[in-house]
Amino acid sequence: DGSFLYQYADCYGLWQFSKTVQPISMSTLSDSSRRNTEKQNESFSIFSLPAWFRQEPVMSLEDAREELEALSYDDQIRIEREKFGMIEYPVEETPELITLALEELGEAILAIPAKKEAYEAMLFIDPEYVESEEFRLPFLRADLFNVTAAAQRIVDYWDHKVQLFGVEKGLKRHISLLDLKEEDYEALKLSGVQLLPRVDEAGRAIIFQQLKYSPRTADSMHRLQWYMVHAAIFDSVRERSTAIQKSGFVYLVMVGDSKPVTCGSDVNSIIGFESWTELRKYSRSRKHHTEFVLPMRPPMAAHCFIYNKWAVALVERILDIMGEIYRAKLCFYYNDSCREDASEMVEDDYGEKEANLIALQSYGIDREIIPTELGGDFDHDAQTFLMDRLQKDLALAGMDLDSKPGWENKLPSGLRDLLHI
């Protein structure tokens, strides 16, 4: 009846909102005008925060917890099974089904009445690829072989790709590191976003991201998301890409760091937005790309590691934008570096890195690929990751670094800086 799942989750503190959570409101924040850390003591005035951040959130963590508890027993079990990777891909694919669906997909695209300028341009440039099973099958899987939905996803995909990357780089088969802009390399350096080298036990790709105090733009974050999704969905190892197309993604997100927040600009720079409107616009846009544009299944779980109360307040300000389905798949943790802050949020003792590690392992993520910041063994060296990705990107384009003397001089300056060459 699923009760074992509750007992197991409660045993390790995994049930996402089983912990008693105190809502983080502006009054809570203003009560502590001085934060003590091992490094320094600094005074903080709530009035130094930008006005948009001082507004009360539409939904608090407590509201999200109550929303989850209000779901039916069956829905709660289904959501937990999804987060644990215990739900199998629901479509029984056969060669006959794939052949028929691909034929119907072509007809459905032709039947779309709206303009399809980007799609038609790419069809003219590279018809072999656009009409291939390699390209179209991930879109069918993203929509569980709903041909009409997949057709619209493909058309919207090319429109958005051209908008983000431009005509020259958008109308090509693959997205590579060379297609990013200079500002994207800076955002990549500061955000530390990586596609981890292995999938979890359920075949899901794992994206690790650190939302530290660093400036970035909405378009940069979109392009990085597109690049990471492409790297996973169109992986050169067919078995791996197929598993990811069917199983989806899991996110490991570190929000903030142990650095004390001392001014409003620190809060803004966590994600680089200067207004509540910009933050909400970006969040909605990313949600739209995930649900209706990119060839990916919806994320099955997002493990959010909170580093300080300011990061919690930021998370609360986008909870309502996420929608009920995504909120239900959030799992919150906190780390040793913010134990004083975390004690105000959570009334238990699951904050140690080892407990976080146990939690992630229970979700099917091996210790070997869990970043060291979260208690695992994977030392995610950015330079090694980027060099590996660059070699794979160029291999897809039929290029070999070893056969091109002086190739490093042709790289964008921002990418050279990241690679330290």
BAPA-486872 format. One line per field, with one value per residue: residue number from 1; x, y, z of N, C-alpha, C in turn. Coordinates in steps of 0.1 Angstrom, whole numbers. Atoms other than C-alpha are relative to their C-alpha. Layout:
% BAPA-486872
nr: [NUM,...] $
n.X: [X,...] $
n.Y: [Y,...] $
n.Z: [Z,...] $
ca.X: [X,...] $
ca.Y: [Y,...] $
ca.Z: [Z,...] $
c.X: [X,...] $
c.Y: [Y,...] $
c.Z: [Z,...] $
This chain:
% BAPA-486872
nr: [1,2,3,4,5,6,7,8,9,10,11,12,13,14,15,16,17,18,19,20,21,22,23,24,25,26,27,28,29,30,31,32,33,34,35,36,37,38,39,40,41,42,43,44,45,46,47,48,49,50,51,52,53,54,55,56,57,58,59,60,61,62,63,64,65,66,67,68,69,70,71,72,73,74,75,76,77,78,79,80,81,82,83,84,85,86,87,88,89,90,91,92,93,94,95,96,97,98,99,100,101,102,103,104,105,106,107,108,109,110,111,112,113,114,115,116,117,118,119,120,121,122,123,124,125,126,127,128,129,130,131,132,133,134,135,136,137,138,139,140,141,142,143,144,145,146,147,148,149,150,151,152,153,154,155,156,157,158,159,160,161,162,163,164,165,166,167,168,169,170,171,172,173,174,175,176,177,178,179,180,181,182,183,184,185,186,187,188,189,190,191,192,193,194,195,196,197,198,199,200,201,202,203,204,205,206,207,208,209,210,211,212,213,214,215,216,217,218,219,220,221,222,223,224,225,226,227,228,229,230,231,232,233,234,235,236,237,238,239,240,241,242,243,244,245,246,247,248,249,250,251,252,253,254,255,256,257,258,259,260,261,262,263,264,265,266,267,268,269,270,271,272,273,274,275,276,277,278,279,280,281,282,283,284,285,286,287,288,289,290,291,292,293,294,295,296,297,298,299,300,301,302,303,304,305,306,307,308,309,310,311,312,313,314,315,316,317,318,319,320,321,322,323,324,325,326,327,328,329,330,331,332,333,334,335,336,337,338,339,340,341,342,343,344,345,346,347,348,349,350,351,352,353,354,355,356,357,358,359,360,361,362,363,364,365,366,367,368,369,370,371,372,373,374,375,376,377,378,379,380,381,382,383,384,385,386,387,388,389,390,391,392,393,394,395,396,397,398,399,400,401,402,403,404,405,406,407,408,409,410,411,412,413,414,415,416,417,418,419,420,421] $
n.X: [8,-8,-3,-15,-7,1,-9,-14,-3,0,-12,-12,3,0,13,-5,4,3,-6,7,-6,4,0,-10,7,-9,-1,-10,-13,-4,-3,-14,-7,-14,-3,-14,-6,-14,-9,2,13,3,14,8,13,10,3,-10,4,8,14,8,-3,6,14,3,2,14,1,-11,-3,11,11,-3,1,14,6,-4,8,14,2,6,-10,-5,-8,-12,-8,-5,-10,-12,-6,-7,-13,-9,-2,6,10,-6,5,13,3,-6,-4,-3,-3,12,5,-9,1,13,0,-9,8,11,-6,-2,13,5,-8,5,13,0,4,-9,-13,-11,-12,-12,1,-1,-14,-9,3,-6,-15,-5,12,-3,0,13,10,-6,5,-9,5,14,4,0,12,11,-1,3,15,5,5,11,-5,4,-9,-14,-1,-1,-12,-11,0,-4,-14,-9,3,-7,-15,-5,1,-10,-13,-2,3,-11,-3,12,4,-10,4,-3,-5,-13,-5,-5,12,3,-6,-10,7,4,-12,-1,10,-3,-11,5,10,-5,9,-6,7,-8,-5,8,14,3,4,12,-3,2,-11,-1,-5,-4,-2,-2,5,-7,1,-6,9,2,12,9,-4,-12,4,7,-10,-7,10,2,-13,-1,11,-4,-11,5,10,-6,-13,-6,3,14,7,1,10,13,5,4,12,12,1,0,-11,0,-8,-6,-2,-5,5,-8,-12,-2,-3,11,6,-2,7,10,-6,-3,12,2,-10,1,4,-3,12,1,14,10,6,-10,-1,11,0,-10,5,11,-5,-8,10,6,-10,-1,12,6,-10,-12,4,-4,11,0,-9,6,-3,-10,-6,-4,-8,1,-11,2,14,3,2,14,9,0,7,14,5,3,7,13,-2,-4,12,2,-7,-14,-2,1,-12,-12,-5,-8,-10,-9,-13,-6,-5,11,8,7,12,9,7,13,9,3,-2,-6,-14,-4,-8,-14,-2,1,14,3,-5,9,12,-2,-2,13,7,-7,-12,-12,-9,-11,3,5,-11,-6,7,12,-4,-4,-14,-3,-7,4,-10,6,-9,0,13,2,-8,6,12,-4,-4,12,7,-7,1,13,-2,-10,-14,-9,-9,-14,-4,1,-10,4,15,4,0,13,11,4,-8,6,-2,-14,-2,5,-8,-13,-10] $
n.Y: [-12,-12,-6,2,-12,-11,4,-1,-14,-7,5,-7,-15,-3,-5,-13,-10,6,-8,-12,-12,-13,-9,-11,-13,-12,-3,9,-5,-13,2,3,-11,3,14,4,11,3,-9,-14,-5,-11,-5,0,-7,6,-11,0,9,-6,-1,11,11,-2,4,13,10,5,13,3,15,6,1,11,12,2,4,14,8,0,9,13,10,6,-10,-2,12,-1,-10,5,10,-7,-5,11,7,13,1,4,-7,6,4,12,-3,10,-6,-4,-12,-11,-3,-6,-13,-9,-4,-9,-12,-8,-5,-10,-12,-7,-5,-12,-12,-12,-1,9,-6,6,14,2,-3,11,11,-2,1,13,8,14,0,-5,10,13,6,-5,-13,0,9,-6,-9,9,6,-11,-1,13,4,-9,-5,-15,-8,1,-9,-14,-1,-1,-13,-10,2,-7,-14,-5,2,-11,-12,0,2,-7,8,8,11,7,9,10,12,1,-12,3,-11,-10,-7,-9,-13,-3,-1,14,7,-6,6,14,0,-4,8,14,10,11,13,10,10,12,-1,7,14,0,-4,-15,-8,-8,-13,-6,-15,-8,-14,-8,-15,-3,-6,7,-5,11,7,8,12,8,7,10,11,7,7,12,10,5,9,13,6,4,5,8,14,2,6,-11,-10,6,0,-13,-4,7,-1,-14,-7,-3,-12,-2,-15,-7,-13,-9,6,-4,-14,-9,-10,-12,-11,4,5,14,7,-1,7,14,5,-11,-8,-12,-3,12,3,8,14,8,2,10,13,5,4,12,10,2,7,13,7,0,-4,9,14,6,3,-9,4,9,-5,-11,0,-14,-1,-13,-3,-11,-4,-8,9,6,-11,-1,11,-3,-10,6,12,-1,0,14,8,11,12,-2,-2,13,7,-6,5,-10,4,-11,4,-4,-14,-9,7,-9,-4,11,4,-8,5,15,4,13,0,6,-10,4,4,14,3,-4,11,11,-4,0,13,7,-4,6,-8,6,-9,-3,-11,-11,-10,0,-11,6,12,11,2,-6,-14,-5,-10,-6,0,14,1,-8,6,13,-4,-6,11,7,-9,-1,13,0,-8,7,-6,6,-10,4,-2,-15,-8,-14,-1,-8,-14,-3,1,-13,-3,5,14,2,-3,11,12,-4,1] $
n.Z: [0,1,-14,-2,6,-10,-11,4,2,-14,-7,4,1,14,4,3,-10,-13,-11,-4,6,-4,11,-1,4,-2,-14,-5,4,-6,-14,-2,8,0,2,-5,7,-4,6,-3,-5,8,-2,12,-1,10,10,11,11,10,-4,5,-9,-13,1,-5,11,3,-6,-8,-1,-7,10,9,-8,-2,13,2,-10,4,12,-4,-4,12,6,-8,3,14,0,-7,9,11,-5,-2,12,-1,10,12,12,2,13,5,13,10,13,8,-6,4,15,2,-6,8,12,-4,-4,12,4,-10,2,12,-3,-9,8,-2,8,-5,8,-4,3,14,4,-4,9,13,-1,-3,-1,-4,-15,-6,2,-4,-12,-10,-5,-3,-11,-14,-2,-2,-14,-9,-1,-1,13,5,12,1,-9,5,12,-4,-8,10,6,-10,-3,10,-2,-12,2,8,-9,-10,6,13,11,4,-9,-4,10,2,-7,-15,-7,-6,-8,9,4,-11,1,-10,-13,-4,-6,-14,-7,-2,-10,-13,-5,-2,4,7,2,-7,10,0,-3,-13,2,8,13,1,0,-12,2,-13,2,-12,2,-10,2,12,10,12,6,3,13,-3,-7,9,9,-7,-1,13,3,-9,5,13,-3,-6,9,12,-3,10,-4,2,-11,-10,5,0,-14,-4,7,-6,-14,-4,-7,-14,-2,-13,0,-12,0,-9,-6,-14,-1,-5,9,-7,7,9,13,-1,3,15,8,-1,14,9,4,-7,-3,-1,14,8,-6,3,15,3,-5,9,13,-1,-2,14,8,-6,2,13,11,1,1,-13,-9,-11,-11,-9,-14,-1,-14,-2,-12,-4,-7,-10,0,11,11,-2,4,15,5,-3,10,13,-2,7,14,4,2,-10,3,-2,-15,-7,2,-7,-13,-6,-10,-3,-2,-13,0,-4,-11,-8,7,3,-12,-1,10,-1,-13,-2,1,13,8,2,14,1,1,14,9,-2,7,15,4,-1,12,11,5,-6,-7,9,8,-8,-2,-13,-8,-6,-7,9,4,13,0,13,5,11,12,5,5,13,10,4,8,12,9,5,9,13,6,7,12,9,-2,-10,-5,2,14,3,-8,-3,-1,-12,3,7,-9,-6,-12,-13,-1,-3,-14,-8,2,-5,11] $
ca.X: [0,30,33,69,78,66,85,117,114,107,136,161,143,136,99,102,81,79,102,86,93,91,80,108,90,104,96,117,146,145,146,182,201,235,247,276,298,332,347,332,304,286,255,227,197,166,161,192,175,159,122,110,127,112,77,61,62,30,37,59,76,49,23,40,42,5,-3,16,-2,-36,-30,-47,-28,-24,-10,15,27,29,50,74,78,87,113,128,128,104,80,88,85,48,51,58,79,80,95,60,49,79,76,39,44,72,49,20,44,54,18,10,38,25,-10,1,-15,9,41,70,98,126,115,111,145,162,143,156,192,194,163,181,186,152,133,155,145,176,161,124,122,133,103,79,92,90,52,48,40,13,19,1,20,53,47,41,71,94,82,85,119,134,117,132,166,170,158,184,214,208,202,237,242,205,200,224,222,239,246,282,303,315,279,277,283,310,285,275,311,311,278,290,321,301,272,292,265,275,260,273,292,268,230,213,200,167,186,180,205,218,224,244,242,254,234,260,264,271,257,241,214,182,193,226,209,185,214,232,200,196,233,231,198,212,244,223,195,217,246,269,263,230,221,227,207,178,176,176,150,127,135,142,164,172,186,210,209,230,213,237,269,284,293,273,249,256,237,209,232,242,206,202,234,223,205,213,179,172,134,106,91,124,127,92,95,126,111,80,100,123,92,77,109,110,74,67,99,129,128,129,106,96,121,114,131,150,172,176,205,199,229,214,180,183,185,153,136,146,133,100,96,94,75,41,56,67,32,19,35,70,67,57,90,113,134,150,182,207,244,267,279,244,235,226,202,189,180,153,139,140,135,155,190,193,216,249,265,265,227,224,245,223,193,207,218,183,171,194,223,256,281,307,289,276,297,321,302,272,292,300,332,329,354,337,367,353,383,382,344,346,375,357,325,345,360,326,311,338,336,299,310,335,366,395,415,448,446,442,475,468,431,431,438,405,384,364,383,358,361,399,398,376,399,430,447] $
ca.Y: [0,23,28,14,44,68,48,47,84,95,73,93,127,124,131,165,185,161,184,212,243,278,302,327,361,396,400,369,383,417,402,392,424,408,374,356,335,319,344,377,396,420,442,439,462,447,481,477,450,460,470,441,416,431,422,392,360,348,313,303,269,263,269,244,218,222,219,186,173,182,159,126,96,81,114,117,81,87,119,101,72,96,113,80,69,41,48,32,49,44,38,3,12,-11,-6,-5,21,43,41,49,78,93,93,109,134,147,151,169,194,202,207,234,266,291,303,279,301,287,251,255,272,244,219,235,236,201,180,147,157,175,145,118,95,107,142,135,106,126,150,121,106,140,140,103,98,125,133,167,179,167,185,218,212,208,240,260,245,259,293,296,282,309,336,325,316,337,325,313,292,284,268,239,204,206,232,233,253,273,285,303,340,357,365,328,317,341,328,292,300,316,293,261,243,209,177,150,122,94,89,78,43,52,64,101,127,148,185,202,240,265,297,317,355,362,383,367,374,355,347,334,310,299,291,272,252,244,234,210,194,190,174,148,142,139,121,102,70,58,37,67,92,68,63,100,107,82,89,127,148,153,186,192,230,248,281,308,300,305,341,366,387,423,444,444,439,405,394,406,389,355,351,385,401,436,434,410,413,401,372,361,365,344,317,314,313,286,266,270,259,228,218,227,235,213,176,165,148,170,170,141,157,188,186,221,227,259,278,308,324,348,320,305,339,339,304,314,342,318,289,301,304,267,253,225,197,211,223,187,175,198,184,208,203,226,224,228,262,277,256,287,299,265,258,286,267,230,215,183,172,162,190,171,164,127,128,147,120,93,111,115,79,67,86,65,89,71,86,85,111,133,165,168,200,177,150,128,118,136,165,184,202,227,227,189,190,217,201,168,186,205,173,157,188,189,151,156,181,157,176,163,186,166,171,209,225,259,251,268,302,300,295,324,343,335,298,300,316,288,262,281,281] $
ca.Z: [0,-1,37,35,14,41,68,48,39,75,87,67,68,31,30,15,39,68,87,107,87,100,72,64,63,62,99,106,86,102,137,132,122,130,116,133,111,116,93,103,121,99,106,81,76,60,44,24,4,-29,-25,-47,-23,8,-5,12,-10,-26,-13,16,24,49,22,-1,27,34,-3,-5,26,10,-20,-20,-6,-41,-55,-27,-33,-71,-65,-41,-65,-93,-71,-62,-98,-92,-121,-154,-188,-197,-234,-248,-278,-308,-342,-357,-332,-339,-377,-375,-351,-372,-403,-384,-369,-403,-412,-380,-386,-420,-405,-381,-395,-379,-396,-392,-406,-385,-389,-426,-429,-411,-432,-463,-450,-436,-445,-438,-401,-395,-408,-392,-364,-344,-342,-340,-316,-285,-291,-294,-261,-244,-251,-247,-284,-285,-321,-321,-291,-304,-337,-320,-297,-328,-344,-312,-306,-338,-332,-296,-307,-333,-308,-283,-305,-336,-371,-379,-348,-342,-376,-372,-358,-324,-298,-288,-263,-293,-299,-265,-261,-241,-213,-212,-204,-174,-163,-167,-146,-118,-117,-119,-138,-150,-165,-142,-160,-151,-149,-117,-111,-129,-160,-153,-162,-133,-136,-108,-104,-78,-76,-58,-56,-92,-120,-150,-175,-183,-219,-206,-182,-209,-233,-206,-199,-236,-239,-209,-221,-256,-242,-224,-249,-279,-262,-285,-265,-277,-247,-224,-245,-249,-211,-205,-232,-214,-178,-177,-154,-118,-105,-76,-68,-43,-35,-21,-2,32,24,45,26,35,9,-15,-45,-30,-31,-67,-78,-66,-100,-115,-117,-107,-103,-92,-127,-143,-119,-125,-163,-164,-142,-163,-195,-182,-171,-206,-223,-200,-205,-241,-261,-253,-261,-225,-200,-170,-141,-118,-87,-77,-46,-33,-8,11,24,43,51,23,-2,14,10,-27,-32,-16,-42,-71,-55,-69,-104,-104,-103,-81,-100,-98,-61,-51,-65,-45,-17,6,26,44,50,80,68,76,107,127,100,93,129,125,95,104,138,134,129,92,82,83,49,57,61,28,12,26,12,-23,-24,-14,-45,-67,-70,-63,-39,-67,-87,-59,-57,-28,-16,-9,8,-22,-39,-72,-75,-103,-118,-142,-165,-169,-175,-202,-220,-221,-234,-260,-274,-276,-292,-319,-324,-333,-358,-373,-359,-339,-316,-321,-359,-357,-345,-329,-324,-290,-306,-325,-294,-280,-253,-226,-233,-233,-199,-186,-200,-187,-221] $
c.X: [8,5,15,8,0,10,14,4,2,13,12,-3,-2,-14,0,-4,-4,6,-9,7,-6,0,10,-7,9,1,11,14,4,3,15,8,15,2,14,4,14,9,-1,-14,-3,-15,-7,-13,-9,-3,10,-3,-8,-15,-7,3,-6,-15,-2,-2,-15,-2,13,3,-11,-12,2,-1,-15,-7,3,-9,-15,-2,-5,12,7,9,13,9,6,12,13,6,7,13,10,3,-6,-12,6,-6,-13,-3,8,4,3,4,-12,-6,8,-1,-13,-1,8,-8,-11,6,3,-13,-5,8,-5,-14,0,-2,9,12,10,13,13,1,2,14,10,-3,6,15,4,-12,3,-1,-14,-10,5,-6,9,-5,-14,-5,0,-13,-12,0,-3,-15,-7,-8,-13,5,-2,9,14,3,2,13,12,0,4,15,9,-2,9,15,6,0,12,14,3,-2,12,2,-13,-5,11,-4,2,4,13,5,4,-12,-5,6,9,-7,-4,12,2,-10,3,11,-6,-10,4,-9,7,-10,9,3,-8,-15,-2,-5,-13,3,-2,13,0,7,3,2,1,-5,7,-2,7,-10,-2,-13,-10,3,12,-4,-9,9,7,-9,-1,13,0,-10,4,12,-5,-9,6,14,4,-2,-15,-8,-3,-11,-14,-6,-4,-12,-13,-2,1,12,-3,9,5,4,5,-4,8,13,2,4,-11,-5,0,-7,-9,5,4,-12,-3,9,-1,-4,1,-11,-2,-15,-8,-6,10,1,-12,-1,9,-5,-11,5,8,-10,-6,10,1,-12,-4,10,11,-5,4,-13,1,9,-7,3,10,4,6,8,1,12,-2,-15,-4,-3,-14,-10,-1,-8,-15,-7,-3,-8,-13,1,2,-12,0,8,15,3,0,13,13,3,10,10,8,13,6,4,-11,-8,-8,-13,-10,-8,-13,-10,-5,3,4,15,5,8,14,2,-2,-15,-5,4,-9,-13,1,2,-13,-8,7,12,12,9,12,-2,-7,12,5,-7,-12,4,5,15,4,6,-2,9,-6,8,-1,-14,-1,9,-6,-12,5,4,-12,-8,7,0,-14,0,10,14,7,11,15,4,0,10,-5,-15,-4,0,-13,-12,-4,8,-5,2,15,3,-5,9,15,11,2] $
c.Y: [13,5,-2,12,11,-3,2,15,7,-4,9,15,3,5,15,11,-6,7,12,12,12,9,11,13,11,3,-10,5,12,-2,-2,10,-3,-15,-3,-12,-3,10,14,3,12,4,0,7,-5,11,3,-9,8,-1,-13,-13,1,-4,-14,-10,-4,-14,-3,-15,-7,-2,-12,-13,-3,-4,-14,-9,-1,-9,-13,-10,-6,10,2,-12,1,10,-6,-11,6,6,-11,-8,-14,-2,-2,9,-7,-5,-13,2,-12,6,4,13,12,4,7,14,10,5,10,13,10,6,11,13,8,6,12,13,12,0,-9,4,-7,-15,-2,4,-11,-12,1,-2,-14,-9,-14,-1,3,-11,-14,-4,5,13,-1,-9,6,9,-9,-6,11,2,-13,-4,7,7,15,8,0,9,14,3,2,14,11,-1,8,15,5,-2,11,13,0,0,8,-9,-9,-12,-8,-10,-10,-12,0,13,-4,11,12,9,10,14,3,1,-13,-7,5,-6,-15,-1,3,-9,-15,-11,-11,-12,-10,-12,-13,3,-7,-14,-2,4,15,8,9,13,7,15,6,14,8,15,4,5,-9,5,-12,-8,-9,-13,-9,-8,-11,-12,-8,-8,-13,-11,-6,-11,-13,-7,-6,-6,-10,-15,-3,-5,11,10,-6,-1,13,5,-6,4,15,4,1,12,0,15,5,15,9,-8,5,15,8,9,13,12,-5,-5,-15,-8,-1,-9,-15,-6,11,8,12,3,-13,-4,-8,-14,-9,-3,-11,-14,-6,-5,-13,-12,-4,-8,-15,-8,-1,2,-10,-14,-8,-3,10,-5,-9,4,11,1,14,1,15,4,12,4,9,-8,-6,11,1,-11,2,9,-6,-13,0,-1,-15,-8,-12,-12,1,2,-14,-8,6,-7,10,-6,13,-6,6,15,10,-6,10,5,-11,-4,8,-6,-14,-4,-15,0,-7,9,-4,-5,-15,-4,4,-11,-12,2,-2,-15,-8,4,-6,7,-5,10,4,12,11,9,0,10,-6,-13,-12,0,6,14,6,11,6,-1,-14,-2,7,-5,-12,4,6,-11,-7,9,0,-14,-1,7,-5,6,-7,10,-3,3,14,8,15,2,9,15,4,-1,14,3,-4,-15,-3,3,-11,-12,3,-2,13] $
c.Z: [0,13,2,-5,10,11,-4,-2,13,7,-3,-1,-15,-4,-1,9,13,11,3,-5,5,-12,2,-5,2,15,6,-3,8,15,3,-9,0,-2,4,-9,5,-5,5,6,-8,3,-14,3,-10,-10,-10,-11,-10,4,-5,9,13,0,5,-12,-1,7,9,0,8,-9,-9,8,2,-13,-3,9,-4,-12,5,3,-13,-8,7,-3,-14,-1,6,-9,-12,5,3,-12,-1,-10,-14,-12,-5,-14,-4,-15,-8,-13,-8,6,-4,-14,-2,6,-8,-13,4,5,-11,-5,9,-1,-11,3,9,-8,2,-8,7,-7,4,-3,-15,-6,3,-9,-14,0,2,1,6,16,6,-1,5,13,12,6,6,12,14,2,2,15,10,2,0,-12,-3,-12,-2,9,-4,-12,4,8,-10,-6,10,3,-9,2,12,-2,-8,8,10,-5,-12,-12,-4,9,4,-11,-4,9,15,6,7,9,-9,-4,11,-2,11,14,6,7,14,9,3,11,13,5,2,-5,-8,-2,6,-9,-1,3,14,-3,-9,-15,-2,0,12,-4,13,-3,13,-3,11,-3,-12,-10,-12,-6,-3,-13,2,7,-9,-9,7,2,-13,-3,8,-4,-13,2,5,-10,-12,3,-10,3,0,12,11,-4,0,15,5,-7,7,15,5,8,15,2,14,-1,13,-1,10,4,14,2,6,-10,8,-7,-10,-13,1,-3,-15,-7,2,-14,-10,-5,9,4,2,-13,-8,5,-4,-15,-4,5,-8,-13,1,2,-13,-9,4,-4,-15,-12,-2,0,12,8,12,11,10,15,-1,15,2,14,3,9,10,-2,-11,-12,2,-4,-15,-5,2,-11,-14,1,-8,-15,-5,-4,9,-3,3,15,7,-2,5,13,5,11,4,4,13,0,4,12,8,-7,-1,12,1,-10,3,15,1,-3,-13,-8,-3,-15,-1,-2,-14,-10,0,-8,-15,-5,0,-13,-12,-6,8,6,-10,-9,7,3,14,9,7,7,-8,-3,-13,1,-14,-5,-13,-13,-7,-7,-14,-11,-6,-9,-13,-10,-5,-10,-14,-7,-8,-13,-10,1,11,5,-4,-15,-5,8,1,1,12,-3,-7,9,5,13,13,2,3,14,9,0,5,-11,-8] $
